[in-house]
Amino acid sequence: MSRLADDRRWVDLSRVLLAGDTHANPRWMGHLCRVARERGCGLIVQVGDFGYFPLDRGGQAFLDATERAGVEH
């Protein structure tokens, strides 16, 4: 078990979901969050093309949608 950075809850890191290229797709990130929860994974490690580009005007929207998906699931 490991504490989150904000120290509010514990996360089980014995099961990890590895994800490939997400290409800034918020629906896919939501799907990955659901799969992680269903399979008892306490962490998602994204190892491919995440798809966030700071100068792209859709970048912040993608990060916001990804954060919401993580909180919901």
TORDRENNU-222156 format. One record per atom (N, C-alpha, C): z, y negated, x; atom name; residue number from 1; residue in three letters. Coordinates in nm, 4 decimals, padded with zeros to 6 digits. Atoms other than C-alpha are relative to their C-alpha. Layout:
! TORDRENNU-222156
zz / yy / xx / at / i / aa
Z / Y / X / CA / NUM / ALA $
...
! end
This chain:
! TORDRENNU-222156
zz / yy / xx / at / i / aa
00.0000 / 00.1187 / 00.0847 / N / 1 / MET $
00.0000 / 00.0000 / 00.0000 / CA / 1 / MET $
00.0000 / -00.1240 / 00.0886 / C / 1 / MET $
00.0081 / 00.1248 / -00.0737 / N / 2 / SER $
-00.0726 / -00.3502 / 00.1131 / CA / 2 / SER $
00.0116 / -00.1154 / -00.0994 / C / 2 / SER $
-00.0119 / 00.1170 / 00.0867 / N / 3 / ARG $
00.0140 / -00.6901 / -00.0298 / CA / 3 / ARG $
-00.1247 / -00.0860 / 00.0085 / C / 3 / ARG $
00.1076 / 00.0987 / -00.0003 / N / 4 / LEU $
-00.2551 / -00.9337 / -00.1342 / CA / 4 / LEU $
00.0468 / -00.1235 / 00.0762 / C / 4 / LEU $
-00.0328 / 00.1194 / -00.0773 / N / 5 / ALA $
-00.2691 / -01.2590 / 00.0604 / CA / 5 / ALA $
00.0972 / -00.0912 / -00.0741 / C / 5 / ALA $
-00.0893 / 00.0892 / 00.0749 / N / 6 / ASP $
-00.0930 / -01.4455 / -00.2210 / CA / 6 / ASP $
00.1346 / 00.0651 / -00.0292 / C / 6 / ASP $
-00.1274 / -00.0711 / 00.0067 / N / 7 / ASP $
00.1863 / -01.1829 / -00.2142 / CA / 7 / ASP $
00.0517 / 00.0228 / -00.1424 / C / 7 / ASP $
-00.0445 / -00.0202 / 00.1378 / N / 8 / ARG $
00.1937 / -01.1395 / -00.5952 / CA / 8 / ARG $
-00.0017 / 00.1463 / -00.0428 / C / 8 / ARG $
00.0052 / -00.1393 / 00.0424 / N / 9 / ARG $
00.1032 / -00.7723 / -00.6194 / CA / 9 / ARG $
-00.0438 / 00.0891 / 00.1150 / C / 9 / ARG $
00.0371 / -00.0983 / -00.1017 / N / 10 / TRP $
00.0476 / -00.4578 / -00.4200 / CA / 10 / TRP $
-00.1354 / 00.0598 / -00.0341 / C / 10 / TRP $
00.1310 / -00.0620 / 00.0172 / N / 11 / VAL $
-00.2944 / -00.3015 / -00.3696 / CA / 11 / VAL $
00.0001 / 00.1311 / 00.0767 / C / 11 / VAL $
00.0104 / -00.1305 / -00.0640 / N / 12 / ASP $
-00.3493 / 00.0669 / -00.2938 / CA / 12 / ASP $
-00.1301 / 00.0051 / 00.0797 / C / 12 / ASP $
00.1184 / -00.0006 / -00.0854 / N / 13 / LEU $
-00.5862 / 00.0818 / 00.0024 / CA / 13 / LEU $
-00.0385 / 00.1404 / 00.0443 / C / 13 / LEU $
00.0359 / -00.1365 / -00.0370 / N / 14 / SER $
-00.6066 / 00.4609 / 00.0168 / CA / 14 / SER $
-00.1372 / 00.0387 / -00.0554 / C / 14 / SER $
00.1345 / -00.0222 / 00.0543 / N / 15 / ARG $
-00.9283 / 00.4455 / -00.1900 / CA / 15 / ARG $
-00.0758 / -00.1318 / 00.0086 / C / 15 / ARG $
00.0808 / 00.1193 / -00.0229 / N / 16 / VAL $
-01.2011 / 00.1987 / -00.0922 / CA / 16 / VAL $
-00.1410 / 00.0261 / -00.0509 / C / 16 / VAL $
00.1385 / -00.0094 / 00.0461 / N / 17 / LEU $
-01.5366 / 00.1388 / -00.2616 / CA / 17 / LEU $
-00.0871 / -00.0768 / 00.0990 / C / 17 / LEU $
00.0964 / 00.0651 / -00.0886 / N / 18 / LEU $
-01.8181 / 00.0662 / -00.0148 / CA / 18 / LEU $
-00.1233 / -00.0373 / -00.0811 / C / 18 / LEU $
00.1153 / 00.0483 / 00.0748 / N / 19 / ALA $
-02.1016 / -00.1425 / -00.1549 / CA / 19 / ALA $
-00.1046 / -00.0538 / 00.0968 / C / 19 / ALA $
00.1099 / 00.0507 / -00.0821 / N / 20 / GLY $
-02.4413 / -00.2243 / -00.0094 / CA / 20 / GLY $
-00.0434 / -00.1377 / -00.0466 / C / 20 / GLY $
00.0549 / 00.1317 / 00.0322 / N / 21 / ASP $
-02.6664 / -00.5197 / -00.0811 / CA / 21 / ASP $
00.0242 / -00.0379 / -00.1459 / C / 21 / ASP $
-00.0226 / 00.0493 / 00.1358 / N / 22 / THR $
-02.5543 / -00.7201 / -00.3823 / CA / 22 / THR $
-00.0969 / -00.1124 / -00.0370 / C / 22 / THR $
00.1056 / 00.1005 / 00.0206 / N / 23 / HIS $
-02.8180 / -00.9951 / -00.3410 / CA / 23 / HIS $
00.0371 / -00.1071 / -00.1026 / C / 23 / HIS $
-00.0450 / 00.1092 / 00.0886 / N / 24 / ALA $
-02.6137 / -01.2587 / -00.5275 / CA / 24 / ALA $
-00.0165 / 00.0339 / -00.1478 / C / 24 / ALA $
00.0157 / -00.0443 / 00.1384 / N / 25 / ASN $
-02.6262 / -01.0556 / -00.8490 / CA / 25 / ASN $
00.1384 / 00.0149 / -00.0645 / C / 25 / ASN $
-00.1339 / -00.0055 / 00.0586 / N / 26 / PRO $
-02.3129 / -01.1312 / -01.0552 / CA / 26 / PRO $
00.0204 / 00.1194 / -00.0935 / C / 26 / PRO $
-00.0144 / -00.1176 / 00.0877 / N / 27 / ARG $
-02.3832 / -00.8496 / -01.3039 / CA / 27 / ARG $
00.0303 / 00.1242 / 00.0831 / C / 27 / ARG $
-00.0240 / -00.1139 / -00.0877 / N / 28 / TRP $
-02.3941 / -00.5982 / -01.0188 / CA / 28 / TRP $
00.1421 / -00.0060 / 00.0569 / C / 28 / TRP $
-00.1376 / 00.0139 / -00.0495 / N / 29 / MET $
-02.0694 / -00.7366 / -00.8764 / CA / 29 / MET $
00.0994 / 00.0394 / -00.1088 / C / 29 / MET $
-00.0865 / -00.0408 / 00.1109 / N / 30 / GLY $
-01.9102 / -00.6964 / -01.2210 / CA / 30 / GLY $
00.0023 / 00.1510 / -00.0151 / C / 30 / GLY $
00.0082 / -00.1459 / 00.0081 / N / 31 / HIS $
-02.0333 / -00.3374 / -01.2317 / CA / 31 / HIS $
00.0819 / 00.0652 / 00.1116 / C / 31 / HIS $
-00.0762 / -00.0559 / -00.1118 / N / 32 / LEU $
-01.8877 / -00.2677 / -00.8870 / CA / 32 / LEU $
00.1507 / -00.0133 / -00.0229 / C / 32 / LEU $
-00.1432 / 00.0190 / 00.0294 / N / 33 / CYS $
-01.5521 / -00.4108 / -00.9957 / CA / 33 / CYS $
00.0477 / 00.1005 / -00.1040 / C / 33 / CYS $
-00.0366 / -00.0998 / 00.1015 / N / 34 / ARG $
-01.5492 / -00.1855 / -01.3034 / CA / 34 / ARG $
00.0080 / 00.1394 / 00.0614 / C / 34 / ARG $
00.0009 / -00.1320 / -00.0641 / N / 35 / VAL $
-01.6400 / 00.1212 / -01.0962 / CA / 35 / VAL $
00.1225 / 00.0156 / 00.0900 / C / 35 / VAL $
-00.1172 / -00.0064 / -00.0888 / N / 36 / ALA $
-01.3689 / 00.0398 / -00.8412 / CA / 36 / ALA $
00.1272 / 00.0252 / -00.0810 / C / 36 / ALA $
-00.1197 / -00.0184 / 00.0829 / N / 37 / ARG $
-01.1079 / 00.0138 / -01.1146 / CA / 37 / ARG $
00.0037 / 00.1404 / -00.0599 / C / 37 / ARG $
00.0067 / -00.1329 / 00.0615 / N / 38 / GLU $
-01.2237 / 00.3316 / -01.2900 / CA / 38 / GLU $
00.0329 / 00.1109 / 00.0999 / C / 38 / GLU $
-00.0203 / -00.1030 / -00.1026 / N / 39 / ARG $
-01.2072 / 00.5253 / -00.9629 / CA / 39 / ARG $
00.1250 / -00.0226 / 00.0834 / C / 39 / ARG $
-00.1262 / 00.0236 / -00.0675 / N / 40 / GLY $
-00.8764 / 00.3814 / -00.8490 / CA / 40 / GLY $
-00.0120 / -00.0604 / 00.1386 / C / 40 / GLY $
00.0199 / 00.0633 / -00.1309 / N / 41 / CYS $
-01.0144 / 00.1826 / -00.5562 / CA / 41 / CYS $
00.0706 / -00.1354 / 00.0012 / C / 41 / CYS $
-00.0719 / 00.1263 / -00.0111 / N / 42 / GLY $
-00.7889 / -00.1010 / -00.4446 / CA / 42 / GLY $
-00.0742 / -00.1064 / 00.0774 / C / 42 / GLY $
00.0746 / 00.0937 / -00.0828 / N / 43 / LEU $
-01.0551 / -00.2650 / -00.2320 / CA / 43 / LEU $
-00.1487 / 00.0319 / -00.0085 / C / 43 / LEU $
00.1451 / -00.0143 / -00.0101 / N / 44 / ILE $
-01.4308 / -00.3236 / -00.2353 / CA / 44 / ILE $
-00.0414 / -00.0634 / 00.1323 / C / 44 / ILE $
00.0531 / 00.0530 / -00.1250 / N / 45 / VAL $
-01.5975 / -00.3637 / 00.1035 / CA / 45 / VAL $
-00.1511 / -00.0096 / -00.0163 / C / 45 / VAL $
00.1420 / 00.0246 / 00.0176 / N / 46 / GLN $
-01.9418 / -00.5194 / 00.0731 / CA / 46 / GLN $
-00.0597 / -00.0108 / 00.1404 / C / 46 / GLN $
00.0483 / -00.0103 / -00.1375 / N / 47 / VAL $
-02.1430 / -00.4287 / 00.3838 / CA / 47 / VAL $
-00.1472 / -00.0371 / 00.0175 / C / 47 / VAL $
00.1416 / 00.0343 / -00.0114 / N / 48 / GLY $
-02.4951 / -00.5485 / 00.3105 / CA / 48 / GLY $
-00.0217 / -00.1474 / -00.0217 / C / 48 / GLY $
00.0367 / 00.1378 / 00.0300 / N / 49 / ASP $
-02.6658 / -00.8664 / 00.1973 / CA / 49 / ASP $
00.0776 / -00.0452 / -00.1236 / C / 49 / ASP $
-00.0819 / 00.0493 / 00.1100 / N / 50 / PHE $
-02.3997 / -01.0368 / -00.0143 / CA / 50 / PHE $
-00.0797 / -00.0978 / -00.0850 / C / 50 / PHE $
00.0893 / 00.0885 / 00.0729 / N / 51 / GLY $
-02.6444 / -01.3093 / -00.1087 / CA / 51 / GLY $
00.0523 / -00.1393 / -00.0243 / C / 51 / GLY $
-00.0528 / 00.1348 / 00.0173 / N / 52 / TYR $
-02.4277 / -01.6192 / -00.0894 / CA / 52 / TYR $
-00.0552 / -00.0900 / 00.1095 / C / 52 / TYR $
00.0509 / 00.0985 / -00.0943 / N / 53 / PHE $
-02.5939 / -01.9173 / 00.0742 / CA / 53 / PHE $
00.0625 / -00.1341 / -00.0369 / C / 53 / PHE $
-00.0751 / 00.1219 / 00.0334 / N / 54 / PRO $
-02.3756 / -02.2317 / 00.0929 / CA / 54 / PRO $
-00.0855 / -00.1154 / -00.0514 / C / 54 / PRO $
00.0835 / 00.1131 / 00.0416 / N / 55 / LEU $
-02.6681 / -02.4718 / 00.0463 / CA / 55 / LEU $
-00.0804 / 00.0293 / -00.1264 / C / 55 / LEU $
00.0690 / -00.0370 / 00.1237 / N / 56 / ASP $
-02.8117 / -02.2835 / -00.2531 / CA / 56 / ASP $
00.0858 / -00.0437 / -00.1179 / C / 56 / ASP $
-00.0812 / 00.0519 / 00.1116 / N / 57 / ARG $
-02.7014 / -02.4522 / -00.5751 / CA / 57 / ARG $
00.0563 / 00.1099 / -00.0889 / C / 57 / ARG $
-00.0553 / -00.1116 / 00.0767 / N / 58 / GLY $
-02.6470 / -02.1109 / -00.7369 / CA / 58 / GLY $
00.1092 / 00.0755 / 00.0738 / C / 58 / GLY $
-00.0985 / -00.0713 / -00.0818 / N / 59 / GLY $
-02.4168 / -01.9991 / -00.4557 / CA / 59 / GLY $
00.1410 / -00.0062 / -00.0555 / C / 59 / GLY $
-00.1360 / 00.0134 / 00.0521 / N / 60 / GLN $
-02.0950 / -02.1377 / -00.6013 / CA / 60 / GLN $
00.0147 / 00.0717 / -00.1335 / C / 60 / GLN $
-00.0047 / -00.0712 / 00.1289 / N / 61 / ALA $
-02.1794 / -01.9979 / -00.9464 / CA / 61 / ALA $
00.0142 / 00.1501 / 00.0236 / C / 61 / ALA $
-00.0117 / -00.1419 / -00.0340 / N / 62 / PHE $
-02.2229 / -01.6535 / -00.7885 / CA / 62 / PHE $
00.1416 / 00.0333 / 00.0459 / C / 62 / PHE $
-00.1371 / -00.0247 / -00.0453 / N / 63 / LEU $
-01.8872 / -01.6799 / -00.6108 / CA / 63 / LEU $
00.0983 / -00.0062 / -00.1162 / C / 63 / LEU $
-00.0890 / 00.0121 / 00.1162 / N / 64 / ASP $
-01.7179 / -01.7942 / -00.9332 / CA / 64 / ASP $
-00.0103 / 00.1229 / -00.0896 / C / 64 / ASP $
00.0198 / -00.1182 / 00.0844 / N / 65 / ALA $
-01.8702 / -01.5058 / -01.1324 / CA / 65 / ALA $
00.0587 / 00.1237 / 00.0657 / C / 65 / ALA $
-00.0555 / -00.1142 / -00.0724 / N / 66 / THR $
-01.7701 / -01.2566 / -00.8622 / CA / 66 / THR $
00.1522 / -00.0029 / -00.0069 / C / 66 / THR $
-00.1457 / 00.0104 / 00.0096 / N / 67 / GLU $
-01.4128 / -01.3868 / -00.8638 / CA / 67 / GLU $
00.0488 / 00.0372 / -00.1409 / C / 67 / GLU $
-00.0399 / -00.0351 / 00.1384 / N / 68 / ARG $
-01.3942 / -01.3626 / -01.2449 / CA / 68 / ARG $
-00.0078 / 00.1498 / -00.0220 / C / 68 / ARG $
00.0145 / -00.1450 / 00.0156 / N / 69 / ALA $
-01.5211 / -01.0029 / -01.2330 / CA / 69 / ALA $
00.1148 / 00.0727 / 00.0679 / C / 69 / ALA $
-00.1113 / -00.0634 / -00.0708 / N / 70 / GLY $
-01.2570 / -00.9133 / -00.9771 / CA / 70 / GLY $
00.1318 / -00.0158 / -00.0731 / C / 70 / GLY $
-00.1236 / 00.0233 / 00.0755 / N / 71 / VAL $
-00.9793 / -01.0688 / -01.1841 / CA / 71 / VAL $
00.0031 / 00.0813 / -00.1286 / C / 71 / VAL $
00.0066 / -00.0733 / 00.1264 / N / 72 / GLU $
-01.0971 / -00.9045 / -01.5067 / CA / 72 / GLU $
00.0229 / 00.1493 / 00.0189 / C / 72 / GLU $
-00.0068 / -00.1440 / -00.0194 / N / 73 / HIS $
-01.1102 / -00.5578 / -01.3544 / CA / 73 / HIS $
00.0982 / 00.0338 / 00.1085 / C / 73 / HIS $
! end
